[in-house]
C-alpha cells in the first residue's frame, strides 16, 4: 500500500473495526475515505469478516472519488458502479465485485429492485455524507432503514452530521442502532431532548436543544461515534482537491479549442490569438464560461457549480469563503446560490456570511478572517503563488481555532492541473 496513516486515522480504523455500526464524524480533507478503505481492507482481506461493501455517496463522489482513491492508494478492490440507465444499474448490482458504489438518489430504486430480487448482497454499508439522510421522513432514509437487519456493518461518514445542532442527529443514529440510544421514534426523541423553538399553538415549526441535552446526547452515542467531541487539529491547511471529469462532448470541445485556438459557444466564435490569451481562455473554459471579444461571457458548462453545491451541502453549518478569478464566476455563483454574497470582513468575522465570495487580489493582504470560518474553496486555480498563499493565510493564521480546509475545484486534463503543478513547483 502507498500510504502511512496519521495517529487519528489509525483511531478511526480501530473504531470502524471494533464497532460494527459506527459514525465517523470528522471534517472534510482529514482522510475519512482513506481510513475507511484501510478498515475495509483489514476486515475483508486480513480478517475475512466482510465479503461485499456497498458505498452510498453524492453523485460526483459516487461516480469517481471512491474509485480514484482505491486506485491512488493501491487497494486490490474491484469496483462496480451502480449508475446510469436502469439496465446499467441492474447489471452493476448483479456484477461480481468487492465494492459497489451508488449515488444516494438511487437508494430508493435499489431498495425496490432488491425487494424484487429478494437478495441483499452486502454485509457492510458505507454512507458518505450521511447528513443527507438526516430527514427522518425522507424516502431515502426509510429505504435504508428498512435494510437494517440485513446489514452487519455500517459506517456513516460526515464532517457535519448535525449542521443545525443535534436536532438533526436522530435519523442518522437510528440507522446505526434502530432507535436504541436516542429513542425509537422522532417524537420520543423530541420530547426527551428538545424544546419547541418556533410554534403556533400546537403546531411546532422548529425545535432547539433543551438545557443539558447536548451532553446527554453525546453520552448516549459516544460508544458508536467518533468525532462529535473531536479535538483534531492540524497546524497546516488541509488541501482537498476536488477533481471533475468532463463528459465526452465537453472534453472534445476543450481539446479542439486548445489545438485550433478557436471554438464556438452558443453560436459565438471565441478566438485565442496568442499563447497567453489561449492559456487564460482555457482556464475560463475549465471554469465554465468564456469571455468573447466584446467583453461579454458565454456559458460552457456547470460542472464546477455542481461541485461547489456538493461542498456547500457537505459543509452545511460551516461558513465558506470562495475565491474566484473571473467576474463571470462571481456572477454565476451569485445566481446559483441565493445565500452567496460578496465578502464583508466584519460580517464574515461575526459568523453571518454563510457563503462569501472574494477575488484573491482584493483580500491577499491585511484581512484577518480567521474568526469567521475555516473552509475555503478555490473555484478556479491561480498561477500566482503569492496571491494563492496570501489568500489562504487569511484563514490559516494566529487565532484560528479549527483546522483550515482548502478545497480546489480542478477539471481533469485541463489548464487547471497545470496551474496546480506550477504552484507546487
Phi, psi and omega in degrees: 000154190254039185206165173227123183287144171284166183303313183290332176291324175295326176295320178297314179302313181297321180295318180294318182292319186272348181239104186305322178233114194217149173253125177252103188246078176232159188297161176298145177086359181263009172091029177298319183296311180299314181300318181293318178297321178297318179295320177298317179300315180298315182289324185275315188268313187272332184246350178054039180259349182226137178254312181225145183236134173252126177250126178251126187210165172302158191306307183294321180295319179292329184287324188217330190295309182296321178297317180295318181294321178298316179289318183301316186266359173082026178284138185273042184264142167267146187232136173242122183261116184269079181215170178097209182292167179302318180296317180295321180295317180296318178297320181294323178296320183281347182296158178261109183212168175279318186232135177242133182240131180226145176281149189298335180290346180259007182295319179296316176301317182298317180299317179293319181294319180291329177295324177291324180278342186054045185212106171260115192255004185247131177263358176219135179236133177243125179252107179275129187061063184294345179297342177287355175251019186285342182276115190292336182255015178282153180296321183293321177296313181297321180296317181287321179297329181293342181263010187308311185291338181274348184260118179281322182227139176220138177235121173261130180242128176195144172272339181224073181293333181227070187299328180253027183100176186289001175302325185268009187271339189304310187296324181291317177294327177300323178296335181271325187227007177057039173088010184291319188266321184244037177079147185284347179227156179294327179295315179295322177299313181299315182294331183275321190244348187240172173219149180301135180259301176239127183210164176223094186066232181281352182270119180256122181270330179206159183235154173228164182292138173286162178305136178068003183293325182300312179294321179297317179294316178302317180296324182290323187253002186306322186288340182243013179230145173233121173117344179300327179244022187293140175245031179299126178225129178238121187295328178265152181298147173270121179265120180243103180278121181259104185273142182236134180251120177291152170285171188300324182295312181291322179300316179295319180296319179298311181297321180293320178297317180297325182280314188265349184063020182212136173213162178239125181232126180051040177080003181246139178280135174241121186241139174243109187276338181229167179297322180295317178295319180299315180303315181293318182288331176292323175296319178297317179303313180300325182290329177127356179204155181229140175281139175264178184296336181272007176088357177268161180244152179240142184284138178245309181199171180239024184300319182283329174299316179295319179294320177296322178300320178297320179293316179301317179295315184286333179262020182308125183106340177255139175288144184233132176254119182256126175265125177241155180251338183235147181298327180294332176296313179301313182297319182289323178293316179300324180288323185279335185235105182301332183277352183285146177202161178296146182300130172236113188306312183294317181293319178299311183291344174269004176079019186254011175243110183286322181219100184257141182245138180210148171268134184303330180290338183269347181223024182288334181225149168088332183276135173252108187244011187292340183280341186268343181170179183222014182245127177233146175232127170267108182295322171217148185283162178245149173273351185271104184297319182296313178300319181297311182291319181293322179295317178298326183288351176293329179261320185270080183211173181306131181104346177288126185259359179234160173292125180283130178244126182245112178268133178241120180274115188230125177271124182297144176072021183232182179298338177306312184295323178295323179295316179296320178295321179296320178297317182288329177289000000 
